[in-house]
Amino acid sequence: MKDKFYNYILTLQDTITSKIETVDGKAKFQEDLWERPEGGGGRTRVIENGNVFEKGGVNISAVHGELPDSMQQYFGVKDANFFACGLSLVLHPKNPMVPTVHANWRYFEMYDQQGNIVDSWFGGGQDLTPYYLFDEDAIHFHQVCKTACDKHHPDFYALYKKRCDEYFWNSHRNEARGVGGLFFDYCKSRDDLSMDDWYSFVIEVGDSFLDGYVPIVEKRKEMPYSVEQRNWQEIRRGRYVEFNLVHDKGTLFGLKTNGRIESILMSLPPHVQWVYDHHPEKGSEEDRLLDVLKHPVDWTSRL
């Protein structure tokens, strides 16, 4: 399973980076191959200073070895070894009318001292973070997510949409990071779903990513914007940074397993503002966004 999934994300990385370069029309991804001293490595691809994308990364990694003490405590195991691979991406557009997007699809195995698999699971998802909210964009993104889920289980979309709203929640701000999407984790073999079934589901979601995001980018990337709107984008990016450094499990896992710092922190945008006690004008588009972020919306019911 680990070889099958790793080969899938290698191909998916090529597909996504090629399409994003075409959409941008100027910038190309810079590739870095890296090795982790304790075992494994990865292929990092970063795009910067493009026509459309100010910064973005589409990274894959496959790491293995002894599970660090902090992670053994987290999982409640002793003397365990692990293998983890995944693709993680974040794209920060230049135009504030185009939303930031994040996605991650991953697979994890844990072994005993004899090398036997004692646990394995899939995880992942994709979510949208707009700075100016166009309802039709959120509806489109969620409908693509729902279509992918519905092919595998009638309950998946509602369940993983709810988990996404709960996970990407800046509790110290009492607001969502964005308008959500899907978030699933610890997807393990069970009576009605084998690991092959989970694999089929995860690659369905992964393959749907470009269908969910690229049409939104194409629709918004040429829209005019003001200095004030750009400032708002940078203020909201600050909340994105806060989530990734305070709450995000993937960032924390990477830091605790001696991952490559440049790859782990590639999700951070290049231009950010923290303005003291900032509040947008009541009734403005910025204010409307904040209201939605405090009250998650059932977007597919708005079709």
C-alpha positions as a printed Julia matrix, in Angstrom:
303×3 Matrix{Float64}:
   0.0    0.0     0.0
   2.74   2.46    0.9
   4.47   1.96   -2.47
   1.18   2.31   -4.35
   0.24   5.51   -2.58
   3.73   7.0    -2.86
   3.74   6.41   -6.61
   0.32   8.06   -6.79
   1.45  11.25   -5.05
   4.56  11.43   -7.24
   2.32  11.54  -10.3
  -0.19  13.88   -8.65
   2.57  16.34   -7.82
   3.58  16.43  -11.5
  -0.03  16.94  -12.59
  -0.73  19.77  -10.15
   2.52  21.69  -10.65
   2.2   21.49  -14.43
  -1.35  22.89  -14.33
  -0.48  25.64  -11.85
   2.42  26.77  -14.06
   0.05  26.95  -17.01
  -2.48  29.0   -15.03
   0.24  31.36  -13.8
   1.8   31.86  -17.23
   5.09  33.2   -15.9
   6.63  31.52  -12.86
   7.98  27.98  -12.72
   8.35  25.68   -9.76
  11.82  25.35   -8.26
  12.52  21.77   -7.22
  14.6   20.63   -4.26
  15.33  17.02   -3.41
  16.16  16.48    0.23
  17.05  13.66    2.59
  16.14  13.2     6.24
  19.11  11.92    8.29
  16.9    9.53   10.28
  15.4    8.02    7.13
  13.57   9.08    3.99
  13.27  12.42    2.28
  11.18  14.33   -0.17
  10.69  16.43   -3.28
   9.82  20.07   -2.61
   8.51  22.32   -5.38
   8.03  26.03   -4.74
   6.67  28.75   -7.02
   7.25  32.46   -6.33
   6.62  35.91   -7.8
   4.39  34.78  -10.63
   1.64  36.57  -12.53
  -0.99  34.83  -10.39
   0.77  33.11   -7.52
   2.86  35.15   -5.13
   4.09  32.03   -3.38
   3.14  28.4    -3.26
   4.48  24.96   -2.62
   3.52  21.47   -3.72
   5.61  19.07   -1.65
   5.87  15.33   -1.25
   7.73  13.46    1.44
   8.26   9.87    2.52
   9.95   9.54    5.9
  10.58   6.57    8.16
  12.45   5.45   11.24
  11.98   5.36   14.97
   9.0    7.34   16.19
  10.28  10.23   18.36
   9.47  10.12   22.08
   6.98  12.98   21.85
   5.06  11.19   19.09
   5.17   7.84   20.93
   3.52   9.58   23.87
   0.96  11.13   21.52
   0.04   7.73   20.02
   0.38   5.87   23.32
   3.0    3.42   22.06
   6.55   2.4    23.0
   9.57   1.58   20.83
   7.57   2.0    17.62
   8.85   2.61   14.1
   6.9    4.44   11.43
   6.54   5.27    7.76
   4.68   8.37    6.6
   4.23   9.77    3.12
   2.08  12.49    1.72
   1.57  15.42   -0.6
   0.98  18.83    0.96
   0.27  22.03   -0.93
  -0.48  25.67   -0.23
  -0.99  28.33   -2.92
  -1.06  32.04   -2.06
  -2.32  34.13   -5.0
  -1.28  37.75   -5.48
  -4.78  39.07   -6.22
  -6.9   39.29   -3.03
  -9.97  38.28   -5.04
  -8.42  34.84   -5.54
  -8.56  32.57   -2.47
  -5.64  30.79   -0.91
  -5.96  27.01   -1.04
  -4.49  24.19    1.0
  -4.59  20.44    0.46
  -2.95  17.37    1.91
  -3.26  13.63    1.28
  -1.22  11.24    3.41
  -0.63   7.65    4.5
   0.9    6.39    7.75
   2.13   3.0     8.94
   3.39   2.0    12.4
   5.49  -1.11   13.09
   6.53  -3.24   16.03
  10.16  -4.17   16.7
   9.85  -7.16   14.34
   8.77  -4.91   11.48
   5.15  -6.02   11.43
   2.51  -3.41   10.62
   0.54  -2.77   13.81
  -1.47   0.18   12.52
  -2.05   2.09    9.29
  -4.35   4.85    8.11
  -5.03   7.51    5.5
  -5.77  11.16    6.07
  -6.13  14.36    4.12
  -8.46  16.95    2.71
  -8.6   20.3     0.98
  -9.87  23.69    2.08
 -10.39  27.19    0.72
  -9.43  30.51    2.36
 -10.91  33.54    0.58
 -10.14  37.16    1.42
 -13.2   38.42   -0.44
 -16.09  36.01   -0.39
 -17.86  35.08   -3.61
 -20.57  32.65   -2.59
 -20.55  30.92   -5.99
 -16.86  30.06   -5.53
 -17.44  28.46   -2.13
 -20.42  26.56   -3.51
 -18.38  25.29   -6.49
 -15.47  24.15   -4.3
 -17.75  22.31   -1.89
 -19.79  20.73   -4.67
 -16.62  19.24   -6.17
 -15.72  17.88   -2.73
 -19.21  16.44   -2.29
 -19.22  14.79   -5.71
 -15.93  13.03   -4.92
 -17.22  11.88   -1.53
 -20.6   10.7    -2.8
 -18.93   8.2    -5.13
 -17.67   6.31   -2.08
 -20.09   6.8     0.81
 -23.28   8.86    1.26
 -22.15  10.07    4.7
 -18.59  11.12    3.84
 -19.21  14.69    2.68
 -21.32  15.8     5.63
 -18.97  14.11    8.1
 -15.7   15.38    6.65
 -17.07  18.85    5.92
 -18.02  19.14    9.6
 -14.6   17.9    10.69
 -12.97  20.44    8.4
 -14.98  23.27    9.97
 -13.92  22.02   13.4
 -10.26  21.46   12.56
  -9.49  24.7    10.69
 -10.78  26.77   13.57
  -8.62  29.46   15.14
  -9.92  28.95   18.66
  -7.92  31.89   20.0
  -9.76  34.11   17.49
 -13.09  32.26   17.61
 -13.27  32.08   13.84
 -12.62  29.67   10.98
  -9.48  29.95    8.89
 -11.59  29.9     5.73
 -14.75  28.43    4.24
 -13.64  24.83    4.71
 -13.86  21.81    2.48
 -12.91  18.33    3.66
 -10.79  17.0     6.5
 -10.39  13.3     7.3
  -7.88  11.41    9.42
  -7.26   7.96   10.91
  -9.14   6.31    8.04
  -8.48   2.68    8.98
  -9.69  -0.71    7.81
 -13.09  -1.6     9.21
 -15.89  -4.07    8.49
 -17.38  -2.08    5.62
 -14.24  -0.39    4.26
 -10.88  -2.02    3.48
  -7.61  -0.13    3.1
  -8.05  -0.52   -0.68
 -11.43   1.19   -0.35
  -9.84   4.05    1.59
  -7.1    4.3    -1.02
  -9.72   4.65   -3.77
 -11.5    7.36   -1.79
  -8.35   9.37   -1.06
  -7.16   9.36   -4.67
 -10.68  10.36   -5.79
 -10.42  13.43   -3.57
  -6.86  14.14   -4.7
  -7.8   13.89   -8.36
 -10.68  16.34   -7.8
  -8.47  19.1    -6.43
  -7.72  20.95   -9.67
 -11.4   20.77  -10.7
 -12.35  22.48   -7.46
  -9.75  25.25   -7.47
  -8.58  26.17  -10.98
 -11.96  27.44  -12.29
 -12.1   29.86   -9.34
  -8.6   31.14  -10.08
  -9.38  31.61  -13.77
 -12.53  33.57  -12.92
 -10.91  35.94  -10.39
  -7.24  36.4   -11.33
  -7.78  39.43  -13.61
 -10.15  41.3   -11.28
  -8.99  44.8   -10.24
  -8.18  45.49   -6.6
  -7.1   48.42   -4.45
  -4.26  49.0    -2.01
  -6.81  48.77    0.81
  -7.99  45.38   -0.44
  -4.42  44.16   -0.64
  -3.87  45.32    2.96
  -6.92  43.32    4.03
  -5.53  40.25    2.3
  -2.28  40.61    4.23
  -4.1   41.07    7.54
  -6.11  37.91    6.9
  -2.94  36.08    5.92
  -1.77  36.78    9.46
  -4.6   34.61   10.74
  -3.47  31.89    8.33
   0.02  32.01    9.81
  -1.39  31.89   13.33
  -3.31  28.71   12.59
  -0.37  26.95   10.98
   2.02  27.73   13.82
  -0.36  27.28   16.74
  -2.81  24.53   15.75
  -1.79  22.62   12.62
  -0.94  18.96   13.33
   1.07  18.52   10.13
   3.37  21.41   10.98
   3.86  20.12   14.51
   4.49  16.55   13.27
   7.1   17.8    10.82
   8.89  19.85   13.45
   8.86  17.0    15.99
  10.17  14.41   13.51
  13.09  16.55   12.32
  11.48  17.31    8.98
  12.96  19.81    6.54
  12.18  23.25    7.93
  12.04  24.99    4.52
   9.46  22.47    3.33
   7.41  22.57    6.53
   7.21  26.37    6.58
   6.66  26.85    2.84
   2.96  27.3     3.73
   3.69  30.74    5.15
   2.91  33.69    2.82
   5.65  36.21    1.96
   3.75  39.4     2.85
   1.68  39.52    6.04
   0.39  42.2     8.4
  -0.61  42.21   12.04
  -2.52  45.44   12.67
  -3.35  46.15   16.3
  -7.04  45.62   17.15
  -8.14  45.84   13.51
 -11.87  45.84   12.74
 -13.36  46.31    9.25
 -16.16  48.77    8.61
 -19.57  47.43    9.6
 -21.57  46.2     6.62
 -18.51  46.03    4.34
 -17.46  42.99    2.28
 -14.64  42.47    4.76
 -17.13  42.48    7.63
 -19.36  39.98    5.78
 -16.43  37.6     5.45
 -15.78  37.73    9.19
 -19.41  36.99    9.92
 -19.31  33.87    7.72
 -16.05  32.74    9.34
 -17.73  32.79   12.74
 -20.71  30.74   11.53
 -19.84  27.84    9.16
 -22.17  27.58    6.17
 -23.73  24.54    4.46
 -22.61  25.66    1.0
 -24.01  22.79   -1.08
 -27.52  23.53    0.17
 -27.28  26.88   -1.63
 -27.2   25.37   -5.11
